[in-house]
Each structure stands twice: as structure tokens, then as C-alpha cells.
Amino acid sequence: MNPFDPSSLSVSLLALGAAVFALAGFVKGVIGMGLPTIAMGLLSVAMPPAQAAALLIVPSLVTNVWQIVGPGCWVLLRRLATMLAGVCLGIAAGVGWLTGQGNGSTRVIAALGVALVVYALLGLMKVKLQVNPRHERWLSPVVGLATGLVTAASGVFVIPAVPYLNALGLDKEDLVRSLGISFLVSTIALAVSLRSSGAFEMGNAMGSVLALLPALAGMALGQWVRSRVQPELFKKIFFCGLLALGSYLVLRSEL
């Protein structure tokens, strides 16, 4: 079965894929993250991980582009430029870990899950982490480099970038947009690094293109919900989402 050819998939598998990407897109629309984690977790029950990952390529790229478009996008890009450069450098330096470390990646993913759970619980308890603007200039590239190295080791983009971006004191729309910028750059940098190392082939991406449609529909609905949520409630939803994602990463590493 060709993992990229929708004609080789059963109707039930196509329906499952559409439902999964619609749900993953909805979550991303609400809290600005979670599409790859949810899609990979649910699709891997019914298909090989490589096939599930192949379907993620186009939805991940396009939904992140959609997420960052809007007022203040270029201002955020300039503000986060050194962090993004650090992400690219870290991924390029450590990409061999993802392709060659075997069970080591499982331990890294479990540790990331625990870190997300702790951070989410602190947020729900209203323990506020804040970055002093005076430290942002040197801290951004350090956080970016660390995020890139963690991404290279695990394929997960969230630590320490997500807590850092939330600690910058951005409003909910700028926070979601900054997450999209970080994830987009991480996705592109990881794909380029894997392709240059011979570990990633694009092939025929028709299946991935079709997966984009339900992902966009779900994301549009999620954004509609987010636009009607008050900032305080959004923070609770955001941290609950992080708690769920972190718990999933821990459980996945144990299975």
C-alpha cells in the first residue's frame, strides 16, 4: 500500500483520517498547537507511524502559515528572529539524534511530557512565569538553540519554546501567532535537515494534500471558538491543553 496514495486506502481509513485531522485542526485553532501530536497519536493506531507522519506534512505547514497571518506578524517575526535562528541551528546540529538514537528518543519524549505537565499545573495554579524584557535579547537565542536540540532529539517542538513564549506576556492572539511562527520554522528546518541527511523523502504528497481539507475545516471552527473566549478562560483552556498533551507524551513513551 502506497502511504501517499488515497486510492490505496479503505473508505473506513479515509473516514478515520478525515475525523482525526478535523479534531486535530480544531484543537490547533483553539490553543494554537497540538495538530501533529493528536494526529500522530490517533492515526498510529490504524497505520504505520511513517505513513501517519507522511500525511502530516502539508497540513502542518499550511495550518502554521494560516495561524501566523494577521496584524503584527512582521513585528513578531523581528522580535523572535534570534530565537528562530537558534532553533534552525539546534536542529541542524542535532538532527542525527532523531535518526539514530533508537530508544533514547522515548526517554526524551517522556521527559518533555513531564515538563509540560509541570508547567501546565503551575499555570493552572496561576504561578506566573515572566521574562524581563532586558533579558530577552540574550535569552531568545538560547531558548531557540535548546528548542532546536530538543526537536532534533525527539521531533517535538514545544519545550522550552512554548513556556518561553507564554512568559513574554503576549496577548492571546499574539501568543497563538508566535506559536505558529515557532512551529512553522521548526517544521521546515527539521524537514530540510532530515532530507539532507537522507532520512526523509517527500514522494507523492496527494494523501497529505487531502488531509489538509479536514484540518483546515477543524482549524477554522477552532479559531471561531477562540475569538469568542475571554482571555482568562483562554489561559485555562491553553494550560489544560498543555496538560493533556504532556500527559499523552508520557503515556505514549510508556506504551
VORONU-729302 format. One record per atom (N, C-alpha, C, CB): x, y, z. Coordinates in pm, whole numbers, padded with zeros to 5 digits, always signed. Glycine has a CB too. Layout:
XYZ
...
end
This chain:
+00084-00121+00000
+00000+00000+00000
+00087+00125+00000
-00095+00001+00123
+00060+00213-00092
+00135+00339-00101
+00081+00435+00004
+00125+00401-00243
+00160+00480+00101
+00111+00563+00209
+00066+00700+00164
+00214+00578+00313
+00103+00739+00042
+00066+00872-00005
-00053+00867-00101
+00184+00939-00072
-00094+00747-00144
-00196+00732-00247
-00331+00704-00182
-00159+00620-00346
-00424+00802-00184
-00553+00781-00119
-00633+00669-00180
-00632+00907-00123
-00609+00634-00309
-00684+00527-00373
-00652+00391-00314
-00656+00527-00522
-00539+00381-00243
-00498+00254-00184
-00553+00237-00042
-00346+00243-00182
-00625+00336+00009
-00678+00331+00145
-00826+00293+00143
-00659+00465+00215
-00873+00221+00246
-01013+00184+00256
-01097+00306+00292
-01032+00073+00360
-01228+00294+00268
-01319+00404+00300
-01316+00433+00450
-01464+00370+00255
-01312+00328+00532
-01310+00348+00677
-01183+00419+00722
-01323+00214+00750
-01070+00388+00657
-00944+00452+00693
-00944+00599+00649
-00826+00378+00629
-01002+00625+00532
-01014+00764+00486
-01103+00844+00581
-01070+00769+00342
-01215+00782+00625
-01305+00850+00718
-01236+00876+00851
-01432+00766+00740
-01160+00778+00899
-01084+00797+01023
-00985+00911+01008
-01011+00668+01062
-00912+00913+00896
-00814+01019+00872
-00879+01156+00871
-00742+00996+00741
-00995+01167+00804
-01065+01295+00798
-01109+01340+00937
-01187+01286+00705
-01164+01247+01016
-01210+01281+01151
-01093+01322+01240
-01284+01163+01213
-00982+01250+01230
-00865+01281+01313
-00810+01419+01280
-00756+01175+01294
-00796+01449+01151
-00740+01578+01113
-00836+01692+01145
-00705+01579+00965
-00967+01667+01137
-01063+01771+01176
-01051+01801+01325
-01207+01727+01141
-01040+01696+01407
-01024+01715+01552
-00892+01784+01584
-01031+01580+01625
-00783+01738+01522
-00652+01797+01547
-00649+01943+01503
-00542+01718+01474
-00713+01973+01390
-00720+02110+01343
-00801+02198+01437
-00780+02115+01204
-00909+02143+01492
-00992+02218+01587
-00911+02256+01711
-01115+02136+01628
-00838+02159+01767
-00756+02187+01885
-00651+02294+01854
-00687+02058+01935
-00588+02283+01738
-00488+02383+01699
-00553+02520+01683
-00419+02341+01568
-00674+02523+01629
-00743+02650+01613
-00773+02717+01745
-00871+02629+01537
-00802+02637+01848
-00837+02692+01980
-00713+02737+02057
-00914+02589+02062
-00611+02649+02069
-00497+02681+02155
-00367+02708+02079
-00473+02568+02253
-00369+02690+01945
-00251+02725+01865
-00149+02614+01852
-00186+02842+01924
-00179+02494+01899
-00083+02384+01892
-00156+02252+01906
+00026+02397+02002
-00084+02140+01885
-00141+02009+01911
-00175+01927+01789
-00262+02025+01990
-00171+01986+01668
-00210+01910+01549
-00123+01786+01527
-00204+01999+01427
+00011+01798+01523
+00092+01678+01500
+00078+01574+01610
+00238+01716+01485
+00073+01620+01736
+00066+01527+01849
-00063+01445+01844
+00074+01603+01981
-00176+01513+01825
-00305+01444+01821
-00315+01354+01699
-00420+01545+01822
-00278+01407+01582
-00290+01329+01459
-00201+01204+01463
-00254+01415+01339
-00076+01221+01505
+00015+01106+01512
-00036+01002+01611
+00156+01152+01552
-00084+01047+01727
-00130+00955+01829
-00249+00872+01784
-00166+01030+01953
-00346+00935+01718
-00467+00864+01677
-00446+00783+01549
-00580+00962+01658
-00374+00840+01453
-00353+00768+01327
-00264+00646+01344
-00293+00862+01224
-00171+00654+01438
-00077+00542+01457
-00147+00416+01507
+00032+00582+01555
-00271+00430+01555
-00349+00313+01595
-00388+00231+01473
-00474+00356+01674
-00408+00299+01358
-00462+00232+01239
-00363+00220+01124
-00581+00306+01192
-00246+00284+01134
-00149+00278+01025
-00008+00292+01080
-00178+00388+00920
+00092+00253+01004
+00231+00267+01050
+00266+00413+01077
+00328+00209+00946
+00351+00440+01177
+00389+00578+01209
+00444+00654+01089
+00490+00578+01319
+00522+00587+01004
+00578+00656+00887
+00469+00706+00794
+00673+00563+00811
+00363+00626+00779
+00251+00666+00694
+00177+00784+00757
+00155+00548+00672
+00155+00778+00889
+00088+00888+00958
+00170+01016+00947
+00065+00853+01105
+00302+01004+00964
+00389+01122+00955
+00386+01181+00815
+00533+01085+00993
+00378+01094+00713
+00374+01142+00576
+00249+01227+00551
+00377+01025+00478
+00136+01185+00611
+00012+01259+00593
+00016+01395+00662
-00105+01179+00646
+00105+01412+00759
+00112+01536+00837
+00182+01651+00765
+00182+01510+00966
+00261+01621+00663
+00350+01722+00604
+00275+01848+00562
+00422+01664+00484
+00180+01834+00472
+00111+01952+00417
+00021+02018+00522
+00028+01912+00295
-00064+01942+00597
-00145+02009+00699
-00064+02088+00800
-00228+01907+00771
+00049+02034+00845
+00131+02105+00943
+00184+02236+00888
+00248+02017+00988
+00237+02231+00766
+00293+02352+00706
+00185+02457+00681
+00363+02319+00575
+00074+02417+00619
-00028+02514+00579
-00100+02572+00700
-00129+02449+00484
-00134+02488+00799
-00205+02542+00916
-00118+02638+00996
-00251+02427+01006
+00013+02613+00999
+00101+02708+01068
+00112+02839+00993
+00240+02647+01087
+00117+02833+00860
+00117+02957+00781
-00011+03035+00807
+00132+02926+00630
-00125+02967+00805
-00254+03031+00830
-00256+03093+00970
-00369+02930+00813
-00199+03021+01065
-00201+03067+01204
-00124+03197+01225
-00143+02960+01294
-00017+03219+01147
+00067+03337+01171
+00019+03461+01096
+00209+03307+01133
-00067+03442+00996
-00110+03557+00915
-00202+03646+00997
-00181+03509+00786
-00174+03775+00994
-00258+03870+01066
-00180+03990+01112
-00324+03803+01183
-00248+04085+01177
-00181+04206+01226
-00068+04172+01323
-00282+04299+01293
+00044+04239+01306
+00156+04219+01398
+00247+04103+01363
+00104+04199+01532
+00222+04035+01251
+00303+03918+01215
+00450+03955+01198
+00250+03855+01086
+00477+04064+01123
+00616+04103+01096
+00686+04154+01221
+00621+04210+00986
+00609+04219+01308
+00666+04265+01435
+00711+04145+01518
+00563+04350+01515
+00627+04042+01524
+00663+03921+01598
+00782+03850+01535
+00543+03826+01605
+00786+03846+01402
+00899+03782+01333
+01030+03850+01369
+00878+03785+01182
+01029+03983+01371
+01151+04056+01407
+01188+04031+01553
+01134+04207+01382
+01087+04030+01638
+01113+04010+01781
+01169+03870+01809
+00984+04032+01862
+01121+03771+01734
+01161+03633+01760
+01273+03585+01670
+01042+03543+01743
+01331+03675+01590
+01429+03634+01488
+01546+03557+01547
+01481+03756+01415
+01601+03603+01658
+01718+03535+01715
+01680+03398+01774
+01784+03622+01824
+01559+03387+01827
+01513+03258+01875
+01498+03160+01760
+01380+03272+01951
+01439+03207+01650
+01418+03122+01533
+01550+03078+01471
+01334+03195+01428
+01649+03170+01471
+01782+03133+01421
+01843+03024+01508
+01875+03257+01417
+01823+03035+01639
+01873+02933+01731
+01806+02798+01709
+01851+02977+01874
+01675+02800+01680
+01602+02677+01650
+01664+02606+01530
+01453+02707+01623
+01686+02681+01422
+01743+02623+01300
+01882+02566+01326
+01751+02729+01188
+01963+02639+01401
+02099+02594+01432
+02095+02466+01516
+02177+02704+01505
+02008+02464+01616
+01998+02347+01703
+01952+02223+01629
+01903+02375+01817
+01854+02239+01540
+01805+02125+01463
+01913+02073+01368
+01679+02164+01383
+01981+02165+01300
+02087+02124+01207
+02199+02051+01280
+02143+02247+01133
+02230+02098+01401
+02340+02037+01477
+02304+01900+01533
+02382+02129+01590
+02177+01880+01566
+02140+01757+01636
+02052+01661+01561
+02073+01792+01759
+02030+01683+01431
+01934+01601+01357
+01972+01453+01358
+01921+01649+01214
+02100+01422+01370
+02143+01283+01374
+02085+01206+01491
+02292+01275+01378
+02053+01277+01600
+01995+01210+01717
+01861+01147+01683
+01978+01309+01833
+01778+01221+01606
+01644+01173+01574
+01649+01049+01486
+01564+01283+01504
+01748+01042+01397
+01755+00931+01303
+01836+00813+01355
+01814+00978+01173
+01909+00832+01466
+01997+00723+01507
+01999+00686+01652
+02129+00755+01468
+01914+00748+01737
+01931+00720+01879
+01842+00609+01933
+01905+00844+01956
+01748+00557+01854
+01666+00444+01899
+01582+00477+02020
+01754+00326+01930
+01596+00396+02127
+01513+00412+02246
+01541+00540+02322
+01532+00295+02338
+01652+00606+02292
+01683+00731+02361
+01577+00836+02338
+01816+00784+02316
+01516+00837+02219
+01413+00936+02190
+01291+00916+02278
+01374+00930+02043
+01262+00791+02316
+01148+00763+02403
+01167+00829+02539
+01130+00611+02420
+01288+00821+02593
+01315+00885+02722
+01307+01037+02712
+01454+00844+02774
+01355+01091+02600
+01347+01236+02580
+01202+01281+02574
+01421+01277+02452
+01119+01209+02499
+00977+01244+02485
+00906+01235+02620
+00909+01153+02382
+00939+01132+02699
+00879+01119+02833
+00916+01238+02920
+00923+00988+02900
+01042+01279+02915
+01088+01394+02994
+01017+01521+02950
+01240+01411+02982
+00998+01537+02819
+00926+01654+02768
+00782+01654+02818
+00930+01658+02614
+00721+01536+02818
+00583+01526+02867
+00572+01567+03012
+00532+01385+02849
+00665+01521+03095
+00666+01558+03237
+00684+01709+03253
+00779+01483+03312
+00775+01767+03174
+00799+01912+03181
+00673+01989+03144
+00914+01952+03088
+00601+01943+03041
+00477+02009+03000
+00371+01998+03109
+00425+01950+02869
+00359+01881+03171
+00261+01862+03277
+00289+01955+03395
+00260+01714+03325
+00415+01962+03437
+00453+02050+03548
+00423+02196+03514
+00602+02034+03583
+00461+02237+03393
+00438+02375+03351
+00288+02405+03345
+00502+02400+03214
+00209+02311+03293
+00065+02332+03284
+00003+02344+03423
-00001+02218+03206
+00045+02259+03516
-00008+02265+03652
+00027+02398+03720
+00044+02148+03736
+00149+02445+03698
+00188+02576+03753
+00099+02686+03695
+00336+02606+03723
+00071+02676+03565
-00015+02776+03501
-00156+02772+03555
-00017+02755+03352
-00211+02652+03574
-00346+02639+03627
-00354+02687+03771
-00393+02494+03618
-00242+02678+03844
-00237+02730+03981
-00203+02880+03983
-00134+02652+04064
-00194+02938+03863
-00169+03081+03844
-00032+03125+03896
-00276+03162+03913
+00064+03034+03890
+00203+03071+03915
+00256+03131+03786
+00291+02946+03962
+00281+03260+03787
+00313+03331+03662
+00463+03337+03638
+00255+03472+03665
+00505+03285+03523
+00645+03295+03481
+00656+03412+03384
+00695+03162+03414
+00751+03500+03407
+00763+03620+03324
+00909+03646+03291
+00701+03741+03396
+00932+03684+03165
+01067+03716+03118
+01087+03867+03125
+01091+03663+02974
+01191+03910+03194
+01225+04052+03198
+01268+04096+03058
+01338+04080+03302
+01206+04202+03002
+01243+04247+02867
+01392+04271+02850
+01168+04373+02835
+01462+04306+02957
+01607+04331+02947
+01684+04203+02915
+01659+04391+03077
+01627+04088+02951
+01696+03961+02930
+01657+03893+02799
+01668+03867+03046
+01556+03949+02732
+01503+03883+02613
+01608+03872+02502
+01382+03958+02562
+01694+03972+02490
+01792+03975+02380
+01886+03855+02384
+01873+04104+02384
+01936+03820+02504
+02028+03706+02512
+01956+03574+02537
+02130+03730+02622
+01836+03580+02598
+01764+03458+02631
+01699+03395+02507
+01659+03487+02736
+01652+03477+02414
+01583+03424+02296
+01668+03326+02215
+01541+03539+02206
+01793+03361+02179
+01873+03263+02103
+01905+03138+02184
+02001+03327+02056
+01921+03152+02316
+01949+03035+02400
+01829+02940+02400
+01983+03079+02544
+01709+02998+02418
+01587+02918+02415
+01569+02854+02278
+01463+03004+02450
+01597+02930+02172
+01586+02876+02037
+01679+02759+02014
+01614+02984+01936
+01804+02774+02056
+01902+02666+02040
+01858+02541+02117
+02042+02712+02088
+01812+02562+02241
+01766+02448+02322
+01646+02381+02257
+01731+02495+02464
+01552+02461+02205
+01435+02405+02138
+01477+02324+02015
+01338+02516+02097
+01573+02377+01939
+01620+02306+01821
+01684+02173+01855
+01719+02392+01745
+01765+02171+01960
+01830+02046+02002
+01728+01944+02052
+01934+02075+02112
+01629+01993+02129
+01524+01904+02178
+01442+01849+02061
+01432+01978+02279
+01411+01936+01965
+01337+01893+01846
+01415+01787+01769
+01307+02013+01756
+01545+01809+01755
+01629+01714+01683
+01634+01579+01753
+01770+01769+01666
+01622+01580+01885
+01630+01456+01962
+01498+01382+01970
+01679+01485+02100
+01385+01456+01954
+01255+01395+01982
+01151+01415+01873
+01203+01449+02108
+01168+01516+01788
+01065+01550+01691
+00952+01632+01750
+01010+01425+01630
+00966+01672+01877
+00864+01752+01946
+00914+01895+01960
+00830+01692+02087
+00829+01993+01921
+00873+02132+01909
+00848+02220+02032
+00805+02194+01793
+00786+02166+02138
+00722+02254+02236
+00809+02303+02352
+00607+02184+02292
+00915+02231+02386
+00997+02267+02503
+01136+02310+02458
+01007+02149+02602
+01188+02423+02510
+01126+02519+02604
+01054+02635+02536
+01232+02573+02696
+01028+02626+02405
+00974+02740+02331
+00837+02785+02383
+00962+02705+02184
+00746+02689+02408
+00610+02727+02448
+00607+02800+02583
+00521+02603+02455
+00670+02747+02690
+00673+02824+02815
+00740+02960+02799
+00746+02744+02922
+00846+02966+02719
+00916+03094+02699
+00826+03195+02630
+01044+03072+02616
+00760+03155+02523
+00672+03248+02450
+00558+03294+02539
+00617+03182+02323
+00503+03205+02620
+00396+03244+02711
+00445+03340+02818
+00334+03121+02776
+00573+03328+02855
+00630+03416+02959
+00662+03555+02907
+00756+03354+03016
+00650+03576+02776
+00677+03709+02720
+00562+03806+02743
+00705+03698+02572
+00449+03757+02795
+00337+03844+02825
+00257+03887+02704
+00387+03965+02894
+00254+03804+02599
+00179+03836+02478
+00030+03817+02503
+00225+03749+02360
-00054+03893+02429
-00198+03868+02438
-00230+03738+02365
-00279+03987+02379
-00355+03692+02375
-00385+03557+02326
-00362+03543+02176
-00529+03522+02359
-00394+03646+02096
-00375+03634+01952
-00227+03635+01915
-00448+03748+01880
-00149+03722+01979
-00005+03725+01951
+00063+03598+02001
+00059+03848+02017
+00015+03542+02112
+00072+03417+02161
+00048+03304+02061
+00011+03380+02298
-00075+03293+02013
-00107+03188+01915
-00027+03209+01787
-00258+03188+01884
-00014+03336+01746
+00063+03366+01623
+00211+03333+01643
+00046+03516+01584
+00265+03366+01759
+00407+03336+01784
+00432+03186+01790
+00453+03403+01915
+00336+03110+01844
+00348+02964+01843
+00352+02912+01700
+00231+02899+01920
+00265+02967+01615
+00264+02926+01474
+00396+02955+01406
+00152+02996+01401
+00454+03071+01434
+00584+03107+01375
+00690+03008+01419
+00625+03251+01416
+00695+02979+01548
+00795+02886+01601
+00778+02746+01541
+00785+02878+01753
+00654+02698+01534
+00629+02563+01481
+00657+02556+01332
+00485+02521+01509
+00624+02663+01259
+00649+02664+01115
+00798+02655+01086
+00590+02790+01050
+00876+02739+01153
+01021+02737+01132
+01080+02602+01174
+01088+02852+01211
+01032+02548+01286
+01081+02418+01333
+01049+02307+01233
+01021+02384+01470
+00927+02310+01179
+00886+02208+01082
+00972+02212+00957
+00739+02226+01044
+00991+02334+00904
+01071+02348+00782
+01216+02308+00807
+01064+02493+00730
+01272+02357+00918
+01413+02326+00948
+01434+02176+00968
+01458+02401+01074
+01338+02110+01036
+01352+01966+01059
+01339+01889+00928
+01246+01918+01159
+01242+01928+00843
+01225+01860+00715
+01348+01875+00627
+01101+01914+00642
+01403+01997+00621
+01523+02021+00540
+01641+01940+00593
+01558+02171+00538
+01659+01940+00724
+01771+01867+00783
+01758+01717+00762
+01781+01898+00932
+01636+01664+00778
+01615+01521+00756
+01635+01483+00610
+01476+01480+00802
+01586+01569+00522
+01602+01541+00378
+01749+01544+00339
+01523+01643+00294
+01824+01640+00391
+01966+01649+00357
+02045+01532+00413
+02025+01780+00409
+01993+01470+00521
+02061+01354+00579
+02015+01223+00516
+02039+01350+00729
+01920+01234+00421
+01872+01115+00352
+01766+01037+00428
+01985+01025+00324
+01711+01097+00535
+01614+01025+00617
+01469+01061+00584
+01639+01052+00763
+01447+01147+00488
+01312+01195+00461
+01291+01211+00311
+01286+01329+00533
+01186+01148+00259
+01153+01160+00117
+01010+01212+00105
+01169+01023+00044
+00991+01311+00021
+00859+01369+00004
+00763+01275-00070
+00870+01501-00070
+00812+01215-00179
+00727+01125-00256
+00605+01198-00312
+00683+01008-00170
+00500+01122-00337
+00375+01178-00388
+00290+01221-00270
+00300+01075-00477
+00266+01350-00255
+00202+01403-00134
+00051+01420-00148
+00263+01536-00098
-00013+01347-00242
-00157+01365-00263
-00237+01334-00136
-00204+01275-00378
-00202+01228-00067
-00273+01196+00057
-00261+01306+00160
-00222+01066+00115
-00143+01366+00168
-00120+01475+00263
-00201+01598+00224
+00029+01510+00269
-00213+01623+00093
-00293+01736+00046
-00440+01716+00083
-00279+01753-00108
-00491+01593+00066
-00630+01565+00101
-00653+01578+00251
-00669+01425+00054
-00553+01542+00331
-00566+01556+00476
-00576+01702+00518
-00447+01489+00546
-00529+01792+00432
-00533+01934+00463
-00676+01985+00475
-00459+02013+00357
-00768+01932+00394
-00905+01985+00390
-00976+01974+00525
-00985+01912+00283
-00985+01855+00586
-01049+01849+00718
-00971+01924+00826
-01066+01704+00761
-00838+01929+00813
-00758+02003+00911
-00792+02151+00908
-00607+01983+00885
-00806+02207+00788
-00841+02349+00775
-00983+02375+00826
-00828+02394+00630
-01075+02283+00797
-01213+02300+00844
-01217+02299+00997
-01304+02189+00788
-01146+02205+01058
-01141+02199+01203
-01075+02322+01262
-01068+02075+01249
-00968+02369+01198
-00897+02486+01249
-00984+02611+01241
-00767+02507+01170
-01060+02625+01132
-01149+02740+01119
-01252+02742+01232
-01221+02738+00982
-01307+02626+01264
-01403+02617+01374
-01336+02650+01507
-01467+02477+01380
-01214+02599+01527
-01141+02628+01650
-01109+02775+01666
-01013+02548+01652
-01071+02841+01557
-01043+02984+01563
-01169+03063+01595
-00983+03033+01431
-01282+03018+01542
-01410+03084+01571
-01440+03074+01721
-01526+03020+01488
-01415+02957+01778
-01436+02938+01922
-01342+03029+02000
-01414+02790+01963
-01213+03033+01961
-01114+03114+02033
-01151+03262+02030
-00975+03094+01973
-01205+03309+01919
-01239+03451+01907
-01351+03492+02002
-01279+03483+01764
-01424+03395+02053
-01536+03423+02143
-01505+03388+02289
-01658+03348+02098
-01379+03354+02315
-01338+03318+02451
-01265+03435+02516
-01247+03192+02449
-01300+03465+02641
-01234+03572+02715
-01089+03532+02748
-01312+03605+02844
-00998+03631+02758
-00856+03600+02782
-00831+03508+02902
-00781+03727+02802
-00903+03530+03013
-00880+03448+03132
-00920+03303+03108
-00958+03505+03252
-01034+03284+03039
-01078+03149+03007
-00983+03085+02906
-01222+03150+02951
-00933+03166+02812
-00838+03113+02714
-00713+03058+02783
-00797+03223+02613
-00665+03129+02886
-00546+03081+02958
-00572+02944+03021
-00504+03182+03066
-00692+02927+03078
-00726+02798+03139
-00731+02688+03033
-00860+02807+03212
-00793+02720+02919
-00801+02623+02810
-00661+02590+02759
-00888+02676+02694
-00577+02693+02747
-00440+02676+02698
-00362+02581+02788
-00368+02812+02689
-00367+02605+02919
-00292+02520+03012
-00352+02380+03022
-00287+02585+03150
-00484+02368+03012
-00546+02235+03010
-00501+02158+02885
-00700+02247+03014
-00490+02230+02773
-00441+02168+02652
-00298+02119+02667
-00450+02264+02536
-00213+02201+02729
-00075+02160+02754
-00069+02039+02849
+00006+02277+02814
-00157+02039+02949
-00162+01927+03044
-00198+01797+02971
-00263+01956+03157
-00297+01807+02881
-00339+01689+02806
-00228+01641+02712
-00466+01718+02725
-00163+01735+02643
-00055+01698+02552
+00063+01636+02627
-00008+01821+02473
+00099+01697+02741
+00209+01643+02820
+00178+01504+02872
+00239+01735+02936
+00055+01485+02920
+00015+01353+02970
+00020+01249+02859
-00126+01358+03031
-00024+01290+02740
-00020+01198+02626
+00124+01158+02592
-00087+01262+02504
+00215+01255+02593
+00355+01224+02561
+00414+01124+02661
+00440+01353+02560
+00380+01143+02789
+00430+01050+02892
+00372+00910+02868
+00393+01100+03034
+00241+00903+02846
+00176+00773+02826
+00228+00705+02700
+00024+00789+02818
+00246+00782+02592
+00295+00725+02467
+00433+00663+02484
+00298+00831+02357
+00516+00728+02564
+00652+00678+02583
+00655+00550+02666
+00739+00784+02649
+00548+00525+02741
+00544+00407+02827
+00483+00287+02756
+00465+00436+02953
+00412+00312+02644
+00342+00202+02575
+00437+00128+02482
+00223+00256+02495
end
